[in-house]
Amino acid sequence: MRLRSARSGRWGPAGTPRAATAAAASVSRVGHDKETFERLYRMGPLLGRGGFGSVYSGVRLAALGLQVAIKQVARERISSWGHGTRIPMEIAMMRKVRSDCSTIIQLLNWFELPDSFLLVLERPEPSQDLFELIRNRGFVPESPAQGIFLQVLRAVRHCHSRGVLHRDIKSNNIIIHLVTGKIKLIDFGCSTLLRNMVYTKFSGTPLYYPPEWFLYHCYHGRPAAIWSLGVLLYEMVCGVLPFRCCEDITSGQLFFKRQISVECQQLIRWCLNMKDWARPSLEDVFNHPWLPNSKATDNAATATPATRTAATPTPTTTTAMTPTMATGTVTTPMARTVTTADTTPLTSTAAIPTRAKKQCGYSKLSDEQ
């Protein structure tokens, strides 16, 4: 079974950096009601739709016409709320990661309407999401891919330091400033609190999810995030997704559709290890030799990549293939964001239960949380 996704397009144009800074200085929620929103903002055309809401262009009327993005989420679509509050989890998690972190989209304001919530977000200009960039260019050469990937790692590390698990790291959710090359991690609609317990709720994009979900219907947050980062890196440098269905994910086989450096292949294989405990930590990825500049800008990990690599088996079925993709096209379909219902969470941090049976079908997946 193949999975397709709704794709987002360009963001922009936007206001000046000075105006954005001024607006960010007053990001606290000004009011709940529709009248307050209409006094402060004007909503424009639709920019794109996602699994949990629609995003519109907008203008902040009291900040020199600052261009913003306005995400509208229907109340009936919300089933996950901030703990002890009636604030949607997406808003609660964005408030937790809100800071001076330049690689995460900033929540400027939010409003509660009778039938929906409105999230007012910064809107970089001119920007394009990474999926569209890959589709237009065919793939991302390794040198710029290193810069993009390092910025994504910083965004994920900031989220984890604030106790937030994004759960939907993919090319559609990364926007790139077309002049500076700076990235923003967007869309926290699937995010939740980062914990050491086993997760038994699926929320994200199937083709980026790790094999343990399809095999056992449970997963640990940090190793699952590393897996999605491996999928993202493969997609950038090869121009296509590494897997086209859940059977590919659980097969233990990885084929490279383009010839890339040995160091890049090794990092991807490490992140896409079938055993979640054998995947690198986030700091291991930061200090991998494929990211030569990371050691100068980030704290060194407690374990060197060489040590972890020696202990991490590489699947013997993994081989390289000669390039077959025509430049300028991306043929692998993307998957849309989906969520399944909660089950009783496991309280143990031990290995995933062996009694779970293999389940590779998508019949139980839906958009409902």
Secondary structure in CASP SS format (residue, H / E / C, confidence):
PFRMAT SS
TARGET T0000
AUTHOR 0000-0000-0000
METHOD secondary structure of the structure
MODEL  1
M C 1.00
R C 1.00
L C 1.00
R C 1.00
S C 1.00
A C 1.00
R C 1.00
S C 1.00
G C 1.00
R E 1.00
W E 1.00
G C 1.00
P C 1.00
A C 1.00
G C 1.00
T C 1.00
P H 1.00
R H 1.00
A H 1.00
A H 1.00
T H 1.00
A H 1.00
A H 1.00
A H 1.00
A C 1.00
S C 1.00
V C 1.00
S C 1.00
R C 1.00
V C 1.00
G C 1.00
H C 1.00
D C 1.00
K H 1.00
E H 1.00
T H 1.00
F H 1.00
E H 1.00
R H 1.00
L H 1.00
Y E 1.00
R E 1.00
M E 1.00
G E 1.00
P E 1.00
L E 1.00
L E 1.00
G E 1.00
R E 1.00
G C 1.00
G C 1.00
F C 1.00
G C 1.00
S E 1.00
V E 1.00
Y E 1.00
S E 1.00
G E 1.00
V E 1.00
R E 1.00
L C 1.00
A C 1.00
A C 1.00
L C 1.00
G C 1.00
L E 1.00
Q E 1.00
V E 1.00
A E 1.00
I E 1.00
K E 1.00
Q E 1.00
V E 1.00
A E 1.00
R H 1.00
E H 1.00
R H 1.00
I C 1.00
S C 1.00
S C 1.00
W E 1.00
G C 1.00
H C 1.00
G C 1.00
T C 1.00
R C 1.00
I C 1.00
P E 1.00
M H 1.00
E H 1.00
I H 1.00
A H 1.00
M H 1.00
M H 1.00
R H 1.00
K H 1.00
V H 1.00
R C 1.00
S C 1.00
D C 1.00
C C 1.00
S C 1.00
T C 1.00
I E 1.00
I C 1.00
Q C 1.00
L E 1.00
L E 1.00
N E 1.00
W E 1.00
F E 1.00
E E 1.00
L C 1.00
P C 1.00
D C 1.00
S E 1.00
F E 1.00
L E 1.00
L E 1.00
V E 1.00
L E 1.00
E E 1.00
R C 1.00
P C 1.00
E C 1.00
P C 1.00
S E 1.00
Q E 1.00
D E 1.00
L H 1.00
F H 1.00
E H 1.00
L H 1.00
I H 1.00
R H 1.00
N H 1.00
R H 1.00
G C 1.00
F C 1.00
V C 1.00
P C 1.00
E H 1.00
S H 1.00
P H 1.00
A H 1.00
Q H 1.00
G H 1.00
I H 1.00
F H 1.00
L H 1.00
Q H 1.00
V H 1.00
L H 1.00
R H 1.00
A H 1.00
V H 1.00
R H 1.00
H H 1.00
C H 1.00
H H 1.00
S H 1.00
R C 1.00
G C 1.00
V E 1.00
L E 1.00
H C 1.00
R C 1.00
D C 1.00
I C 1.00
K C 1.00
S H 1.00
N H 1.00
N H 1.00
I E 1.00
I E 1.00
I E 1.00
H E 1.00
L C 1.00
V C 1.00
T C 1.00
G C 1.00
K C 1.00
I E 1.00
K E 1.00
L E 1.00
I C 1.00
D C 1.00
F C 1.00
G C 1.00
C C 1.00
S C 1.00
T E 1.00
L E 1.00
L C 1.00
R C 1.00
N C 1.00
M C 1.00
V E 1.00
Y E 1.00
T C 1.00
K C 1.00
F C 1.00
S E 1.00
G E 1.00
T C 1.00
P H 1.00
L H 1.00
Y H 1.00
Y C 1.00
P C 1.00
P H 1.00
E H 1.00
W H 1.00
F H 1.00
L H 1.00
Y H 1.00
H C 1.00
C C 1.00
Y E 1.00
H C 1.00
G H 1.00
R H 1.00
P H 1.00
A H 1.00
A H 1.00
I H 1.00
W H 1.00
S H 1.00
L H 1.00
G H 1.00
V H 1.00
L H 1.00
L H 1.00
Y H 1.00
E H 1.00
M H 1.00
V H 1.00
C H 1.00
G C 1.00
V C 1.00
L C 1.00
P C 1.00
F C 1.00
R C 1.00
C C 1.00
C H 1.00
E H 1.00
D H 1.00
I H 1.00
T H 1.00
S C 1.00
G C 1.00
Q C 1.00
L C 1.00
F E 1.00
F E 1.00
K C 1.00
R C 1.00
Q C 1.00
I C 1.00
S C 1.00
V H 1.00
E H 1.00
C H 1.00
Q H 1.00
Q H 1.00
L H 1.00
I H 1.00
R H 1.00
W H 1.00
C H 1.00
L C 1.00
N C 1.00
M C 1.00
K C 1.00
D H 1.00
W H 1.00
A H 1.00
R C 1.00
P C 1.00
S C 1.00
L H 1.00
E H 1.00
D H 1.00
V H 1.00
F H 1.00
N C 1.00
H C 1.00
P C 1.00
W C 1.00
L C 1.00
P C 1.00
N C 1.00
S H 1.00
K H 1.00
A H 1.00
T H 1.00
D C 1.00
N C 1.00
A C 1.00
A C 1.00
T C 1.00
A C 1.00
T C 1.00
P H 1.00
A H 1.00
T H 1.00
R H 1.00
T H 1.00
A H 1.00
A H 1.00
T C 1.00
P C 1.00
T C 1.00
P C 1.00
T C 1.00
T C 1.00
T C 1.00
T E 1.00
A E 1.00
M C 1.00
T C 1.00
P C 1.00
T C 1.00
M C 1.00
A C 1.00
T C 1.00
G C 1.00
T C 1.00
V C 1.00
T C 1.00
T C 1.00
P C 1.00
M C 1.00
A C 1.00
R C 1.00
T C 1.00
V E 1.00
T E 1.00
T C 1.00
A C 1.00
D C 1.00
T C 1.00
T C 1.00
P C 1.00
L E 1.00
T C 1.00
S C 1.00
T C 1.00
A C 1.00
A C 1.00
I C 1.00
P C 1.00
T C 1.00
R C 1.00
A C 1.00
K C 1.00
K C 1.00
Q C 1.00
C C 1.00
G C 1.00
Y C 1.00
S C 1.00
K C 1.00
L C 1.00
S E 1.00
D C 1.00
E C 1.00
Q C 1.00
END
